[in-house]
Amino acid sequence: MSIRYNIIAGLGIKDEEWIIDKTLSALNKFCSKIIIVDDGSTDNTENICKSYNKVEWHVRKKHDWRVREEAKQRQEIIDYIKPHNPDYVLFLDADEIPSPNIINFINNIDTSINLWKFPWIHLWRDDKHYRIDSYKTDTGVHIMWDPFNGAQRKYFLMKFDKNINYEYPLEVMAGGCGKNHMAPLNVPLPHSTIENVVIIHYGKISEYFKTGNKDNDYAVMRCFTNKHMNLQERIKHHKLCRSEKTLKLERVNNEWFWD
């Protein structure tokens, strides 16, 4: 199926050889260009990315890995995208892949909407199931996993306007980029949500996550930039947030995946 609009994908990545080929294979089907800003990969990520003609490869300036410069990295992505002047920008992490019906959605998109939020499907244990339970941790944090009943969603697709100076909160060194997550904070209204196009998140089935190493690294980052935090308490927080005491899984919809 041909795509009606010029779509550019923007990805911030680091050490993604385990998943990046699958992601790029999907994006290659409907994006005119894929802007990648790498944050110091040491595996085979670069070679895989450069095997795709649509990939525009950029490498960030080296910095202390404990400083999670997510906002800065995303600002760099949007700055690299600007000269291409696309119709829409699709913001993703390397382990996030949109369902194939995104093509039909974009071809029939309501062009009055400037920013779109999608359900975020967290694969769990394998690529055949996703998590849907909810619970409160021992520290009182509410955890919601069901993407269609209250779980976090993210803004992934933005209508691009060359006259807007898109901005991220660069003071955010650790954690997310603010309320819009993937997208800049100053995208003008209206914003909307789509229900039947989903983003499949593979990160929870990666070895990095399942071993607990990702949570430990994120805890170190948070404590490094927030000196009042206790590292062991932060590690415990992450562990509680992925507890499987109430685990409930749902079978994935096969139509969410590319052939």
Buried (B, 14 or more C-beta within 10 A) or exposed (E): EEBEBBBBBBBBBBBBBBBBBBBBEBBBBBBBBBBBBBBBBEEBBBEBBEEBEBBBBEEBEEEEBBEBBBBBBBBBBBEBBBEBEBBBBBBBBBBBBBBBBBBEBBEEBEEEBBBBBBBBBBBBBEEEBBBBBBBEBEEEEEBBBBBEEEBBBBBBBBBBEEEBEBEBBEEBBBBBBEEBBBBBBEBEEEBBEBEEBBBBBBBBBBEBBEEBEBBBBBBBBBBBBEEEBEEEEBBBBBBBEBEEEEBBBBEBEEEBBEE
